[in-house]
Amino acid sequence: MMTRFMLLLLSIHTLNALLMPEDEAQTDDGNKSLLPPLAVAGVNVEHGESRSLNTEFFMDMVESRYFVDKSNLIRTFFDFRGTEHVVLHGPKRFGKTVNLNMIQNFVEIETDENGHTADRSNLTKWNVFKKLAIGQDKEVFREYFAAFPVLHLVFDMTFTSYDDFLDKFTIVIKKEFKRQGSRHFFNGGNYVSPKPAFANDPELVRIYTKYTIDPENLSKVELFVAGYELATLLYRSFRRRVIVLIDEYDAPITQATLNPDISNDDAEKIIDFLATFLKSLVKPSKAGFIKRSLLTGITRVGSTSSIGINNLQSYRIFDHPKIAPYYGFTREEVIHLTKKFSVEDKIDAMTDYYDGFKTEKGSSMFCMESVISFLDSGKIIPYWDPFGRYFDSLFEYEHLGGYLDANMDKVITINIEDLIEKEDFLLLKKYIKRKNFTEDRYPTFNLILQMLVEEGAFTIVRRFGWNNAHIKIPNLEVKEQLFDKMYTTEFLLKKFMISKDILEKYARSAIIIENDNSRFIGFKNSISVLLNQTKPLNEADMQGALCGVLQGHASIVSKSGILYVSKGGRVKNVPKKQSKSENHDMSELTTSKYDCLYVLRNLRSGDVGILLEMKYKKESSMLALTQILDRQYYKTFDQDLKKRNIFNITTEVLIGIHYDPTANKTSLSYLWNDRDLEKAQHV
């Protein structure tokens, strides 16, 4: 096997020498135009071509109402001087794929029905890009538009073992060979019907059929160099260096690491395979057929620097000031879109839910998918889930869940490592698969938190020291997704160390509330039992127990009827102090926080919005209810809930709760669809 591998590499280097024209280095120095004269032939790039990798995605987006012009990224891509090979890391749904498609559509060479290079000015995409910001850049258009062959791979695949991974990887390679064949070389992609420009090229037919007719018989060595062979083929056919674009390059490594069903040995083989494949493909520009490459991924667990590729420069999309504007949406872009869709009044709610991803320059970024989904549906709800399915076991209470629960609203300090070695991958797999989560707890926790930062579950607030960072959950969308992920029945039972019966009785009493004193007595009694068991030490503990159980409602009571739960939500433009009896200017307005809010579905009369305010020890339930009114917490029904367009709140219930552990006493005061304190009921 090794002898065959060495012979194959030797043949590649020999082919390099034979194919590299003498003037190639000169043209790459920038002293001459990068383009030789192009033959004249018209072609419509939107018809008659097989595009199995969805390269039309960007072209579709240009015509949509959601489109925001980020085409100047193309100039940035070619402006990386001395860094021809770039890796961009960022969460899913921030535009990495559509930007990759944009670069491909702009750069990729086009051919006519005879296989000859097309006249660029006659291409449909010429008119598309000329209308965009990049169309004003004459230099970029002259040098790069429809100028280079493009090799485009997508490594988003699901597998259960190393052998299964090789099968899926083979399919990826086959698709790209067939895309190139249909696009340039063969009529209908059929190798027996070459286009006239390639009619007498047996080497083209040999390589094409090897990777498309019977690819399952390829050896591992042939798969190692499949990308390089395709790049060689493209270079030899067009005499121009190749642009390599690889989307989700790290996905196989992340999956192999996090999937407990994949063995350590198989995970190590997958990492080694990808390292060899990429190293054979991405070579220094002066020595190979690759002009530039752009790889996109999510987490640094799959970073090429950690698997031995040294000529790639890695950036986070949030960190580089020249890259960040082209990913996600800026606030200015979101404001522009809200005006286009006539939803300007929703910008504050959108900010709370979808903004908050900090950039190095101190600004922030909106999640692109979430904004577009809201504009499409009109509902402010969680759309984007940054937590992959393999993270589920990590959120159990005794694992990472207990730590996240205690630090949900806090800034967390972690170490951000630039290099994550293979040993770290295997340690993480060991952590995920074993029952005992105490061994090597801190370094593994730190690695998981870094992965969650890269996935978008946390944002970096500030960097300090050599590699330290403060991180926090970026917005309400992510927080609600984390609630749904963590707060299961099992989680709450372990957290509060009480019986399932007590939890279910409390949740059920919160659900069946009606304008009936006996229902409120039952609610108060279930609260008393729950608090006597959980033994809160302060008001924050009280809030954690009463609101925390409701946040796990979906698991505790199936089809419970609780639509929404919020703990510590903000209410804007409320009086600065809570009581008129205090000697303060009531005209001063501020932002305050309520303790707990939840919404019940009532099919007969609309949704019921319920606010809970809590007091501990020496105070009273009446004081808690007074605080709701004085601080106008009920404004949240209009400020937040109604603007989200998902609730039809017709009934407001305001509840003050007091718990005195010394006297073992619970009291409750409430108002049903009323804001007159004198009409309050007490149980």
C-alpha positions, 0 to 999 in steps of 0.5 A: 500500500505504501509503495503504491501511495508513493508512486502515485504522489511521485506521478502527481509531482511529475505531472506538475512539472509537465503541466506548469507553463513557464509564464504561470508564475509571472502571471500570478505575480500580478504584473500581467492580466490573470486572463488569457484572451477568452473565446467568444461564445454565448451561454446562459448559466441558468439553464441546461446544466446539472448543479448537484451542489446547489450553486444556484442558491446565491442566484436565487437569493439575489432575486428574493426580498431578503437579499442583502448585498455582501458581494464585496466579500469577493474583493476581500477573498482575493485581497488576502496577500500572502495567504492564498488558503483561508479557513473561516469558522462560524456558526451555521446559518450566518451566510457561510454557504451562500457566500461560498456559492456567491464566490463560486458563481462569480469566479467559475469559468463557463463553457459553451455547448462545444466545451470552449470558454464562453464570452464573459460579457454574454453570460447571464451572471455578468448582468447579475453581478454588474448590478451589485456592489462588486460590479463597481470594482472594474479591477476585480471584474477584469481579473476574476469574473468567470476566470477560473475553474472551481472545485466545490465540495461539501462535507455535510454527511452523516455516518456511523463508522469509518467505512461508512464515512468512506462510502459517503465521502466517495459520493461527495467526490463522485458528485463533484466529478459529475458536476464538472463533467456535465458543466464542461466536458461531456454532453449530458455528463455522458463520458461516451459523448465528449464535447468537441473541445475534449473529443480526443482526450483519453486521459480525461475519460480515464480519470472521469470514469474512475471516479464516477462509474465505479467509485466504490472500488476506489482504494483509500489511496485513490480517495486521498488524492481524488481532489488533487486529481480533479484539480489537475484535470481542471488545470490541464483542461483550462490552463488556469489555476483552480479555486477550491471551495470546501463547505463544512470541512470540519463536519466529519471530524466534529461528528466523529468526535461527538457521536458516542456510537463511533469508536475512538479508532474510527474517529482517529482514522477519519481525522487522519484521512481528512488531513491527508486529503486536504494536504494533498489538495491544498498546496502552496500556490507556486508549487501546485495547481491551486490558486486560492482556497476557501474552507468554511466550518464551525468549530476549531475542533476540526481546525486544519491547524490541529491536523497538520496543514500549515499553509492555511490561515484560520479566522473566526467570522466575528473576529476579523474586521474585514470579514465580519460585515459579510456574515450574519446581518448588521443592525443597519441591515436588519433595520433596512429589512424591517422597513422593506417588510413594514415591521419597523415596530418589531426591531426591539423584539428582534434585537432581544431574540436574534442579535447579540453575537459580538464582533471584535470591533464591539458591534454585534451581529444578527443570526441571518436565518432567524431574521429571514424566518421572522420576516417570512412568518411574522412571528418572533419565536426561536428558529435557529438551534445552535445545539447539535443533536450530539450535544444532548447527553452533555446537558444532563444535570450531572454533566454540563447541565448543572453548571449551565443552569447555575450560570445561565445569566452570568458571564463565564470565563474560559480558555480559548485554545487555537490548537486542539490536538487529536488527543483532545478529540479522543479525551472528549469522546471518552468523556461523552461515552463514560458514565462517570463525568468527574475525571478530567472535568475541567479541561473537558468542560472548557473544551465543550464550552469552546465548542459551544462558542463556535456553534454560536451558543455563546458569544465572546464578550471580551478577550484578555490575557494570553487566551482567556475570554469572557463568554455569555449566551447571546440572546433570548432565542438561544436561551430558549433553545437551551431551556428546551434542551436542558429542562427535562423531568429528569433534570429537574428531579436531580436539581431539586432532589424531590419527587416527580409527584411534587413537581407534577402537582405544582405544574398542574396547579399552575396550568388549571388556574381560573378565576376561582378562589379554590384554584388559587388555594390549590396553586398556593398549596402546591407552591408551599409543598414545593418550596418546603421541599426545595428549601430556598435560601433567598428570593432568587432560589424561590424564583429558580424553583417556581419558574424553573419547574414551569420551564420544564413543563413540556417534559413534566406534563405532556401537552400541558397547555403552557405556551411560553415561560420567561424568567427575569424578563426585561420591561422597558420604560417603567417608573424608576422606583416601585412605590409612590410612597418613596421619595423619588421622581416618578417621571424617571423611567428605567428598565426593570425585571419581573420574576416569572411570566408564563402563557396558557392556551385557553381555546375558549377565550384566548391565551392567558398571560400570568405574571408571578412576583415573589417575596421572601421572609419578612415581606408579603404577597401584597407587596409583591403584587404592588410591585407588579403594578407600580413597576408596570410589569404588565407592560410586557404583555404589549412590549414583548408578547403581542409584538411576537405575533404568536399569542392572543392574550385576552386575560391578564393574571397578576400574582404576588407570592410570599414565602416565609421558611421560618414560619413555614408559611406561604401566602398569595395575592392576585388580580384577575384581568384587573389592575386595581390593587383594591380589588386584589384577592388573598389566599 
